[in-house]
Amino acid sequence: MRRVAWVLLAGLSLAGCGGSPASPSADAPVRVSIMPLPTFAGNPNTAAFTATVANVTAGTVDLTFPSSCQLLPYFVDRRTGQTVIPLGGGAACAAVITHLALVPSLSVSQVFMVKAGTAPEPNAIVLPPGDYGIYARLEDQQYRVQSPQIVFTLK
């Protein structure tokens, strides 16, 4: 299952990478966050992140997604402000409708491994060396909620 998740989340969703990013919504029943994870010391060309969607209400939240991709990372070049697509293109998302029910106080997380490089790699999102922002976006049909952006550098 974890290997499938890496393949599905190897970059941006081809179906969802057009247009401007969604804005965080104060009235949405879910919150999306992204946090850096510790990586091997002395390895400036690798970064790891955990993206989480959490139910912030007292009731169950039912989410519906137009594909198998439910929570995806998006990257921004800090120098230009432009969206960056990982080397090798976007994530491969199965064209099936999927559902997720979050009971009160439940959250679901995805881990994303990002590496500096010049060629796609299995199990990692590959970007050229540089300074980036990353945010996660929930791909739900009704709540297109995104996390605040955090910054990182790949050397």
N, CA and C atoms as an extended XYZ file, in Angstrom:
465
Properties=species:S:1:pos:R:3:atomname:S:1:resname:S:1:resid:I:1 pbc="F F F"
N         0.823       -1.191        0.000 N   MET     1
C         0.000        0.000        0.000 CA  MET     1
C         0.864        1.249        0.000 C   MET     1
N         1.922        1.249        0.803 N   ARG     2
C         2.797        2.425        0.883 CA  ARG     2
C         3.471        2.674       -0.470 C   ARG     2
N         3.897        1.579       -1.140 N   ARG     3
C         4.533        1.732       -2.453 CA  ARG     3
C         3.547        2.338       -3.455 C   ARG     3
N         2.291        1.925       -3.413 N   VAL     4
C         1.273        2.473       -4.297 CA  VAL     4
C         1.083        3.958       -4.003 C   VAL     4
N         1.076        4.332       -2.731 N   ALA     5
C         0.912        5.738       -2.363 CA  ALA     5
C         2.048        6.582       -2.914 C   ALA     5
N         3.272        6.072       -2.871 N   TRP     6
C         4.398        6.828       -3.418 CA  TRP     6
C         4.218        7.034       -4.914 C   TRP     6
N         3.793        5.999       -5.619 N   VAL     7
C         3.597        6.134       -7.057 CA  VAL     7
C         2.503        7.150       -7.344 C   VAL     7
N         1.405        7.042       -6.621 N   LEU     8
C         0.294        7.959       -6.853 CA  LEU     8
C         0.634        9.388       -6.477 C   LEU     8
N         1.524        9.542       -5.526 N   LEU     9
C         1.824       10.875       -5.023 CA  LEU     9
C         3.215       11.333       -5.425 C   LEU     9
N         3.691       10.865       -6.543 N   ALA    10
C         5.040       11.202       -6.986 CA  ALA    10
C         5.162       12.624       -7.498 C   ALA    10
N         4.119       13.393       -7.451 N   GLY    11
C         4.185       14.781       -7.893 CA  GLY    11
C         2.819       15.400       -7.848 C   GLY    11
N         2.581       16.290       -8.743 N   LEU    12
C         1.302       16.977       -8.796 CA  LEU    12
C         0.294       16.189       -9.610 C   LEU    12
N        -0.935       16.322       -9.272 N   SER    13
C        -1.987       15.658      -10.036 CA  SER    13
C        -2.086       16.311      -11.405 C   SER    13
N        -2.019       15.507      -12.459 N   LEU    14
C        -2.153       16.067      -13.800 CA  LEU    14
C        -3.506       16.735      -13.973 C   LEU    14
N        -4.505       16.170      -13.359 N   ALA    15
C        -5.843       16.738      -13.493 CA  ALA    15
C        -6.023       17.980      -12.649 C   ALA    15
N        -5.245       18.139      -11.598 N   GLY    16
C        -5.478       19.244      -10.683 CA  GLY    16
C        -4.408       20.299      -10.675 C   GLY    16
N        -3.468       20.319      -11.626 N   CYS    17
C        -2.378       21.277      -11.527 CA  CYS    17
C        -2.626       22.545      -12.317 C   CYS    17
N        -3.749       22.698      -12.970 N   GLY    18
C        -4.025       23.920      -13.690 CA  GLY    18
C        -4.706       24.940      -12.817 C   GLY    18
N        -4.592       26.210      -13.207 N   GLY    19
C        -5.289       27.274      -12.492 CA  GLY    19
C        -4.591       27.678      -11.220 C   GLY    19
N        -5.244       28.572      -10.485 N   SER    20
C        -4.642       29.058       -9.255 CA  SER    20
C        -4.989       28.132       -8.103 C   SER    20
N        -4.134       28.113       -7.080 N   PRO    21
C        -4.401       27.218       -5.964 CA  PRO    21
C        -5.614       27.652       -5.172 C   PRO    21
N        -6.213       26.701       -4.510 N   ALA    22
C        -7.359       26.981       -3.654 CA  ALA    22
C        -6.899       27.764       -2.438 C   ALA    22
N        -7.801       28.462       -1.830 N   SER    23
C        -7.482       29.220       -0.625 CA  SER    23
C        -7.942       28.461        0.597 C   SER    23
N        -7.238       28.660        1.720 N   PRO    24
C        -7.743       28.056        2.949 CA  PRO    24
C        -9.123       28.636        3.250 C   PRO    24
N       -10.007       27.827        3.754 N   SER    25
C       -11.361       28.273        4.041 CA  SER    25
C       -11.632       28.157        5.532 C   SER    25
N       -11.989       29.288        6.142 N   ALA    26
C       -12.253       29.307        7.582 CA  ALA    26
C       -13.511       28.526        7.934 C   ALA    26
N       -14.444       28.388        6.989 N   ASP    27
C       -15.691       27.704        7.293 CA  ASP    27
C       -15.706       26.238        6.850 C   ASP    27
N       -14.610       25.733        6.329 N   ALA    28
C       -14.546       24.327        5.925 CA  ALA    28
C       -14.504       23.446        7.169 C   ALA    28
N       -15.087       22.246        7.094 N   PRO    29
C       -15.088       21.341        8.244 CA  PRO    29
C       -13.771       20.592        8.428 C   PRO    29
N       -12.812       20.851        7.549 N   VAL    30
C       -11.514       20.187        7.628 CA  VAL    30
C       -10.397       21.229        7.576 C   VAL    30
N        -9.258       20.840        8.120 N   ARG    31
C        -8.062       21.680        8.063 CA  ARG    31
C        -6.955       20.860        7.427 C   ARG    31
N        -6.187       21.490        6.547 N   VAL    32
C        -5.058       20.839        5.902 CA  VAL    32
C        -3.776       21.517        6.394 C   VAL    32
N        -2.807       20.697        6.781 N   SER    33
C        -1.524       21.227        7.239 CA  SER    33
C        -0.391       20.444        6.599 C   SER    33
N         0.783       21.046        6.586 N   ILE    34
C         1.975       20.353        6.101 CA  ILE    34
C         3.125       20.705        7.031 C   ILE    34
N         3.886       19.678        7.381 N   MET    35
C         4.993       19.845        8.319 CA  MET    35
C         6.230       19.134        7.778 C   MET    35
N         7.417       19.717        7.977 N   PRO    36
C         8.638       19.015        7.570 CA  PRO    36
C         8.915       17.860        8.519 C   PRO    36
N         9.515       16.821        7.993 N   LEU    37
C         9.958       15.676        8.791 CA  LEU    37
C        11.475       15.707        8.867 C   LEU    37
N        12.049       15.191        9.927 N   PRO    38
C        13.517       15.115        9.989 CA  PRO    38
C        14.033       14.230        8.860 C   PRO    38
N        15.155       14.624        8.275 N   THR    39
C        15.813       13.803        7.259 CA  THR    39
C        17.221       13.507        7.742 C   THR    39
N        17.912       12.680        6.990 N   PHE    40
C        19.267       12.315        7.382 CA  PHE    40
C        20.135       13.558        7.497 C   PHE    40
N        20.865       13.668        8.586 N   ALA    41
C        21.748       14.816        8.807 CA  ALA    41
C        22.779       14.894        7.685 C   ALA    41
N        23.049       16.101        7.244 N   GLY    42
C        24.052       16.296        6.202 CA  GLY    42
C        23.586       15.944        4.816 C   GLY    42
N        22.284       15.811        4.581 N   ASN    43
C        21.774       15.494        3.253 CA  ASN    43
C        20.903       16.646        2.758 C   ASN    43
N        21.524       17.713        2.229 N   PRO    44
C        20.771       18.897        1.833 CA  PRO    44
C        19.975       18.724        0.543 C   PRO    44
N        20.074       17.546       -0.098 N   ASN    45
C        19.327       17.359       -1.336 CA  ASN    45
C        18.072       16.514       -1.149 C   ASN    45
N        17.639       16.324        0.106 N   THR    46
C        16.428       15.558        0.395 CA  THR    46
C        15.599       16.278        1.445 C   THR    46
N        14.293       16.294        1.243 N   ALA    47
C        13.368       16.852        2.229 CA  ALA    47
C        12.167       15.921        2.320 C   ALA    47
N        11.594       15.819        3.497 N   ALA    48
C        10.412       14.979        3.704 CA  ALA    48
C         9.341       15.815        4.403 C   ALA    48
N         8.095       15.575        4.032 N   PHE    49
C         6.982       16.337        4.578 CA  PHE    49
C         5.812       15.413        4.882 C   PHE    49
N         5.047       15.776        5.895 N   THR    50
C         3.796       15.100        6.192 CA  THR    50
C         2.666       16.086        5.969 C   THR    50
N         1.733       15.721        5.100 N   ALA    51
C         0.528       16.520        4.876 CA  ALA    51
C        -0.619       15.824        5.595 C   ALA    51
N        -1.436       16.608        6.294 N   THR    52
C        -2.512       16.043        7.103 CA  THR    52
C        -3.814       16.781        6.828 C   THR    52
N        -4.893       16.021        6.705 N   VAL    53
C        -6.239       16.598        6.665 CA  VAL    53
C        -6.934       16.134        7.939 C   VAL    53
N        -7.505       17.100        8.669 N   ALA    54
C        -8.125       16.794        9.958 CA  ALA    54
C        -9.550       17.327       10.005 C   ALA    54
N       -10.438       16.548       10.590 N   ASN    55
C       -11.820       16.970       10.840 CA  ASN    55
C       -11.795       17.910       12.037 C   ASN    55
N       -12.302       19.133       11.855 N   VAL    56
C       -12.296       20.120       12.942 CA  VAL    56
C       -13.708       20.405       13.447 C   VAL    56
N       -14.636       19.484       13.187 N   THR    57
C       -16.024       19.664       13.612 CA  THR    57
C       -16.412       18.580       14.614 C   THR    57
N       -17.623       18.699       15.133 N   ALA    58
C       -18.150       17.713       16.086 CA  ALA    58
C       -18.906       16.593       15.376 C   ALA    58
N       -18.983       16.648       14.045 N   GLY    59
C       -19.697       15.623       13.289 CA  GLY    59
C       -18.789       14.950       12.279 C   GLY    59
N       -19.284       13.891       11.663 N   THR    60
C       -18.538       13.195       10.623 CA  THR    60
C       -18.536       14.032        9.354 C   THR    60
N       -17.388       14.097        8.696 N   VAL    61
C       -17.250       14.813        7.431 CA  VAL    61
C       -17.026       13.784        6.335 C   VAL    61
N       -17.890       13.800        5.322 N   ASP    62
C       -17.753       12.897        4.182 CA  ASP    62
C       -17.129       13.662        3.023 C   ASP    62
N       -16.013       13.145        2.535 N   LEU    63
C       -15.296       13.779        1.436 CA  LEU    63
C       -15.388       12.884        0.207 C   LEU    63
N       -15.508       13.502       -0.968 N   THR    64
C       -15.583       12.777       -2.234 CA  THR    64
C       -14.535       13.351       -3.168 C   THR    64
N       -13.764       12.474       -3.788 N   PHE    65
C       -12.665       12.879       -4.651 CA  PHE    65
C       -12.903       12.373       -6.068 C   PHE    65
N       -12.551       13.167       -7.085 N   PRO    66
C       -12.764       12.749       -8.471 CA  PRO    66
C       -11.724       11.756       -8.978 C   PRO    66
N       -10.737       11.420       -8.141 N   SER    67
C        -9.711       10.452       -8.532 CA  SER    67
C        -9.182        9.762       -7.279 C   SER    67
N        -8.189        8.914       -7.479 N   SER    68
C        -7.573        8.233       -6.341 CA  SER    68
C        -6.642        9.157       -5.550 C   SER    68
N        -6.317       10.306       -6.083 N   CYS    69
C        -5.481       11.272       -5.362 CA  CYS    69
C        -6.374       12.130       -4.475 C   CYS    69
N        -6.101       12.128       -3.193 N   GLN    70
C        -6.943       12.841       -2.243 CA  GLN    70
C        -6.243       14.055       -1.630 C   GLN    70
N        -4.965       13.966       -1.380 N   LEU    71
C        -4.192       15.032       -0.761 CA  LEU    71
C        -2.863       15.101       -1.505 C   LEU    71
N        -2.593       16.231       -2.171 N   LEU    72
C        -1.407       16.336       -3.016 CA  LEU    72
C        -0.530       17.516       -2.632 C   LEU    72
N         0.785       17.382       -2.857 N   PRO    73
C         1.685       18.517       -2.636 CA  PRO    73
C         1.770       19.377       -3.893 C   PRO    73
N         1.941       20.661       -3.700 N   TYR    74
C         2.173       21.611       -4.785 CA  TYR    74
C         3.431       22.392       -4.443 C   TYR    74
N         4.222       22.713       -5.460 N   PHE    75
C         5.507       23.362       -5.252 CA  PHE    75
C         5.543       24.701       -5.971 C   PHE    75
N         6.185       25.680       -5.328 N   VAL    76
C         6.317       27.021       -5.876 CA  VAL    76
C         7.787       27.405       -5.842 C   VAL    76
N         8.317       27.901       -6.969 N   ASP    77
C         9.678       28.420       -7.020 CA  ASP    77
C         9.685       29.742       -6.266 C   ASP    77
N        10.446       29.849       -5.184 N   ARG    78
C        10.431       31.057       -4.359 CA  ARG    78
C        11.005       32.257       -5.098 C   ARG    78
N        11.882       32.031       -6.045 N   ARG    79
C        12.484       33.137       -6.786 CA  ARG    79
C        11.488       33.774       -7.757 C   ARG    79
N        10.711       32.929       -8.463 N   THR    80
C         9.807       33.439       -9.490 CA  THR    80
C         8.349       33.496       -9.054 C   THR    80
N         7.992       32.720       -8.027 N   GLY    81
C         6.600       32.638       -7.603 CA  GLY    81
C         5.757       31.722       -8.476 C   GLY    81
N         6.384       31.033       -9.423 N   GLN    82
C         5.672       30.156      -10.349 CA  GLN    82
C         5.544       28.741       -9.787 C   GLN    82
N         4.450       28.076      -10.142 N   THR    83
C         4.256       26.673       -9.779 CA  THR    83
C         5.282       25.827      -10.523 C   THR    83
N         5.837       24.846       -9.830 N   VAL    84
C         6.848       23.956      -10.401 CA  VAL    84
C         6.276       22.551      -10.480 C   VAL    84
N         6.418       21.941      -11.643 N   ILE    85
C         5.994       20.554      -11.817 CA  ILE    85
C         7.226       19.675      -11.650 C   ILE    85
N         7.151       18.637      -10.821 N   PRO    86
C         8.308       17.756      -10.599 CA  PRO    86
C         8.790       17.119      -11.900 C   PRO    86
N        10.079       16.759      -11.911 N   LEU    87
C        10.638       16.065      -13.069 CA  LEU    87
C         9.882       14.765      -13.272 C   LEU    87
N         9.558       14.456      -14.485 N   GLY    88
C         8.794       13.256      -14.780 CA  GLY    88
C         7.296       13.514      -14.819 C   GLY    88
N         6.869       14.732      -14.483 N   GLY    89
C         5.453       15.088      -14.561 CA  GLY    89
C         4.716       14.912      -13.253 C   GLY    89
N         3.415       14.867      -13.359 N   GLY    90
C         2.559       14.808      -12.184 CA  GLY    90
C         2.276       13.397      -11.721 C   GLY    90
N         1.475       13.322      -10.693 N   ALA    91
C         1.108       12.030      -10.109 CA  ALA    91
C         0.179       11.260      -11.037 C   ALA    91
N         0.255        9.967      -10.965 N   ALA    92
C        -0.652        9.101      -11.709 CA  ALA    92
C        -1.835        8.801      -10.789 C   ALA    92
N        -2.968        9.402      -11.100 N   CYS    93
C        -4.161        9.224      -10.274 CA  CYS    93
C        -5.179        8.407      -11.052 C   CYS    93
N        -5.640        7.329      -10.457 N   ALA    94
C        -6.659        6.506      -11.107 CA  ALA    94
C        -7.945        7.308      -11.245 C   ALA    94
N        -8.575        7.207      -12.388 N   ALA    95
C        -9.803        7.952      -12.671 CA  ALA    95
C       -11.013        7.227      -12.082 C   ALA    95
N       -11.060        7.187      -10.766 N   VAL    96
C       -12.172        6.578      -10.044 CA  VAL    96
C       -12.600        7.528       -8.938 C   VAL    96
N       -13.862        7.547       -8.638 N   ILE    97
C       -14.343        8.371       -7.539 CA  ILE    97
C       -14.023        7.644       -6.236 C   ILE    97
N       -13.406        8.367       -5.301 N   THR    98
C       -13.081        7.781       -3.997 CA  THR    98
C       -13.722        8.611       -2.902 C   THR    98
N       -13.896        7.998       -1.744 N   HIS    99
C       -14.553        8.649       -0.602 CA  HIS    99
C       -13.694        8.482        0.645 C   HIS    99
N       -13.857        9.428        1.549 N   LEU   100
C       -13.186        9.369        2.843 CA  LEU   100
C       -14.134        9.954        3.878 C   LEU   100
N       -14.400        9.217        4.937 N   ALA   101
C       -15.242        9.701        6.036 CA  ALA   101
C       -14.344        9.950        7.238 C   ALA   101
N       -14.338       11.191        7.705 N   LEU   102
C       -13.544       11.556        8.876 CA  LEU   102
C       -14.475       11.801       10.047 C   LEU   102
N       -14.395       10.955       11.068 N   VAL   103
C       -15.183       11.160       12.281 CA  VAL   103
C       -14.550       12.307       13.066 C   VAL   103
N       -15.251       12.859       14.051 N   PRO   104
C       -14.699       13.978       14.809 CA  PRO   104
C       -13.300       13.667       15.363 C   PRO   104
N       -12.431       14.637       15.233 N   SER   105
C       -11.044       14.580       15.724 CA  SER   105
C       -10.153       13.602       14.968 C   SER   105
N       -10.631       12.994       13.881 N   LEU   106
C        -9.810       12.073       13.096 CA  LEU   106
C        -9.027       12.854       12.051 C   LEU   106
N        -7.817       12.396       11.774 N   SER   107
C        -7.019       12.980       10.706 CA  SER   107
C        -6.381       11.867        9.885 C   SER   107
N        -6.018       12.195        8.663 N   VAL   108
C        -5.349       11.273        7.756 CA  VAL   108
C        -4.123       11.998        7.219 C   VAL   108
N        -2.994       11.288        7.159 N   SER   109
C        -1.745       11.916        6.720 CA  SER   109
C        -1.127       11.180        5.541 C   SER   109
N        -0.352       11.919        4.753 N   GLN   110
C         0.439       11.389        3.642 CA  GLN   110
C         1.866       11.902        3.832 C   GLN   110
N         2.845       11.082        3.512 N   VAL   111
C         4.243       11.494        3.567 CA  VAL   111
C         4.743       11.679        2.144 C   VAL   111
N         5.481       12.779        1.922 N   PHE   112
C         6.058       13.083        0.615 CA  PHE   112
C         7.560       13.232        0.768 C   PHE   112
N         8.318       12.497       -0.035 N   MET   113
C         9.773       12.597       -0.051 CA  MET   113
C        10.154       13.387       -1.293 C   MET   113
N        10.929       14.453       -1.094 N   VAL   114
C        11.341       15.333       -2.189 CA  VAL   114
C        12.860       15.304       -2.269 C   VAL   114
N        13.382       15.135       -3.495 N   LYS   115
C        14.828       15.076       -3.701 CA  LYS   115
C        15.245       16.039       -4.789 C   LYS   115
N        16.464       16.578       -4.656 N   ALA   116
C        17.060       17.352       -5.732 CA  ALA   116
C        17.617       16.382       -6.761 C   ALA   116
N        17.455       16.714       -8.021 N   GLY   117
C        17.988       15.834       -9.051 CA  GLY   117
C        17.677       16.352      -10.437 C   GLY   117
N        18.108       15.589      -11.431 N   THR   118
C        17.898       15.965      -12.830 CA  THR   118
C        17.117       14.908      -13.601 C   THR   118
N        16.694       13.846      -12.906 N   ALA   119
C        15.924       12.781      -13.552 CA  ALA   119
C        14.926       12.216      -12.547 C   ALA   119
N        13.759       11.770      -13.018 N   PRO   120
C        12.768       11.175      -12.110 CA  PRO   120
C        13.346        9.962      -11.385 C   PRO   120
N        12.886        9.750      -10.147 N   GLU   121
C        13.290        8.593       -9.352 CA  GLU   121
C        12.040        7.921       -8.791 C   GLU   121
N        12.074        6.594       -8.658 N   PRO   122
C        10.940        5.928       -8.018 CA  PRO   122
C        10.874        6.321       -6.542 C   PRO   122
N         9.690        6.415       -6.017 N   ASN   123
C         9.439        6.680       -4.591 CA  ASN   123
C         9.865        8.060       -4.122 C   ASN   123
N        10.081        9.012       -5.039 N   ALA   124
C        10.447       10.367       -4.629 CA  ALA   124
C         9.914       11.369       -5.641 C   ALA   124
N         9.655       12.561       -5.168 N   ILE   125
C         9.324       13.692       -6.027 CA  ILE   125
C        10.644       14.394       -6.293 C   ILE   125
N        11.007       14.568       -7.557 N   VAL   126
C        12.306       15.136       -7.905 CA  VAL   126
C        12.129       16.540       -8.478 C   VAL   126
N        12.884       17.481       -7.899 N   LEU   127
C        12.903       18.868       -8.340 CA  LEU   127
C        14.356       19.281       -8.565 C   LEU   127
N        14.605       20.231       -9.466 N   PRO   128
C        15.971       20.747       -9.594 CA  PRO   128
C        16.391       21.433       -8.288 C   PRO   128
N        17.690       21.502       -7.998 N   PRO   129
C        18.118       22.242       -6.811 CA  PRO   129
C        17.547       23.663       -6.839 C   PRO   129
N        17.158       24.164       -5.662 N   GLY   130
C        16.612       25.517       -5.595 CA  GLY   130
C        15.856       25.753       -4.308 C   GLY   130
N        15.258       26.935       -4.226 N   ASP   131
C        14.459       27.343       -3.066 CA  ASP   131
C        12.986       27.235       -3.437 C   ASP   131
N        12.221       26.527       -2.613 N   TYR   132
C        10.828       26.232       -2.922 CA  TYR   132
C         9.897       26.529       -1.752 C   TYR   132
N         8.642       26.685       -2.098 N   GLY   133
C         7.558       26.643       -1.142 CA  GLY   133
C         6.770       25.383       -1.439 C   GLY   133
N         6.194       24.782       -0.427 N   ILE   134
C         5.344       23.605       -0.611 CA  ILE   134
C         4.067       23.828        0.179 C   ILE   134
N         2.954       23.441       -0.412 N   TYR   135
C         1.690       23.399        0.312 CA  TYR   135
C         0.945       22.155       -0.132 C   TYR   135
N         0.044       21.701        0.707 N   ALA   136
C        -0.769       20.526        0.384 CA  ALA   136
C        -2.187       20.999        0.110 C   ALA   136
N        -2.844       20.341       -0.827 N   ARG   137
C        -4.222       20.697       -1.141 CA  ARG   137
C        -5.094       19.451       -1.128 C   ARG   137
N        -6.220       19.572       -0.459 N   LEU   138
C        -7.225       18.520       -0.439 CA  LEU   138
C        -7.962       18.578       -1.770 C   LEU   138
N        -8.039       17.463       -2.462 N   GLU   139
C        -8.649       17.421       -3.793 CA  GLU   139
C       -10.129       17.054       -3.750 C   GLU   139
N       -10.792       17.294       -2.621 N   ASP   140
C       -12.219       17.017       -2.455 CA  ASP   140
C       -13.034       17.873       -3.419 C   ASP   140
N       -14.152       17.326       -3.908 N   GLN   141
C       -14.990       18.046       -4.862 CA  GLN   141
C       -15.625       19.301       -4.268 C   GLN   141
N       -15.922       19.301       -2.974 N   GLN   142
C       -16.583       20.439       -2.343 CA  GLN   142
C       -15.606       21.347       -1.603 C   GLN   142
N       -14.680       20.769       -0.851 N   TYR   143
C       -13.755       21.545       -0.025 CA  TYR   143
C       -12.353       21.488       -0.616 C   TYR   143
N       -11.984       22.465       -1.425 N   ARG   144
C       -10.657       22.527       -2.028 CA  ARG   144
C        -9.753       23.330       -1.088 C   ARG   144
N        -9.542       22.774        0.092 N   VAL   145
C        -8.800       23.444        1.155 CA  VAL   145
C        -7.311       23.162        0.978 C   VAL   145
N        -6.487       24.171        1.253 N   GLN   146
C        -5.047       23.969        1.185 CA  GLN   146
C        -4.385       24.405        2.480 C   GLN   146
N        -3.194       23.899        2.681 N   SER   147
C        -2.404       24.244        3.858 CA  SER   147
C        -1.698       25.569        3.632 C   SER   147
N        -1.217       26.178        4.708 N   PRO   148
C        -0.301       27.291        4.529 CA  PRO   148
C         0.975       26.766        3.844 C   PRO   148
N         1.668       27.640        3.165 N   GLN   149
C         2.898       27.264        2.468 CA  GLN   149
C         4.095       27.340        3.419 C   GLN   149
N         4.982       26.356        3.333 N   ILE   150
C         6.235       26.420        4.074 CA  ILE   150
C         7.378       26.388        3.055 C   ILE   150
N         8.541       26.861        3.450 N   VAL   151
C         9.652       26.970        2.524 CA  VAL   151
C        10.737       25.949        2.844 C   VAL   151
N        11.485       25.564        1.798 N   PHE   152
C        12.598       24.637        1.965 CA  PHE   152
C        13.561       24.832        0.812 C   PHE   152
N        14.764       24.309        0.982 N   THR   153
C        15.814       24.427       -0.031 CA  THR   153
C        16.367       23.051       -0.346 C   THR   153
N        16.576       22.806       -1.631 N   LEU   154
C        17.244       21.593       -2.099 CA  LEU   154
C        18.564       22.019       -2.745 C   LEU   154
N        19.647       21.373       -2.368 N   LYS   155
C        20.965       21.732       -2.932 CA  LYS   155
C        21.487       20.665       -3.842 C   LYS   155
